[in-house]
Amino acid sequence: MNLSIDIGNSKVKIAVFKADKICEVSSFANDELLSKLLEVKFKYTIKATILSTVAGINTDILSEIKTIFPLIVLNVNLKFPFQIKYTTKETLGVDRLALVAAAVKNYPKQNVLVIDAGTCITYDFNTKEEVYLGGAIAPGILMRYKALHNQTANLPLLKPEYPKDIIGNSTSESIHSGICMGVIYEIEGVISQYKSNYSNLTVVLTGGDTNFLAEMLKSSIFANPNFLLEGLNHILNYNLQE
């Protein structure tokens, strides 16, 4: 069995795999990482582990993890089942590489746009020739709510909520409309542009806001909140093939 660990900006998400199938998924606060991993150790026989982090990790904690499981830390110098055309590899978020790996695994020889809606909204494109070209990075939904509150004098900090109408008839409804509809139109516009440039485009939506956005999007998409974890598992297996 394999273990995938994704340390994000706001939480940790882990998955136990038997071959390519997920046996268990859980998410929790960053300070619970070691205790949760010990629970996994006592429940499963883990042969290999891969860890991805965009938030960084304390070296002492990393050393502790290595005493619990055999560990590979995701970085751009590993082997990948696709060609990377990104010009600044040293600044490329490793989570984006995991998403592309999942695209290659689940949709081989297809043009795939992966949209990860989390703290940020990232767009990553892999061609049918299995070449990763890059994409885009935009503020996530919660970041937009916080920006309106923090960068103005009087706008309240609200929790994300579907607007009742595109025309907001109150300050709260105007904020919900501006942010939520803005994100939807942004995503729809990006998908439309990619479709005009690349035929037979497959679009995958993942990340913490997957369910929130999937209901509002009109474009045909595959929603998979565990896509990144699946990509980590694919990279792990690909590097263990020697």
Secondary structure, DSSP 8 states (H G I E B T S, - for coil): -EEEEEE-SS-EEEEEEETTEEEEEEEE-GGGHHHHHHHHHHHS---EEEEEESS---HHHHHHHHHHS-EEE--TTS--SSEE--S-GGGS-HHHHHHHHHHHHHSTTSEEEEEEESSEEEEEEE-TTSEEEEEEEEE-HHHHHHHHHHTSSS---------SSSS-SSHHHHHHIIIIIHHHHHHHHHHHHHHHHSSSEEEEEESTTHHHHHTT--S--EE-TTHHHHHHHHHHHHHT--
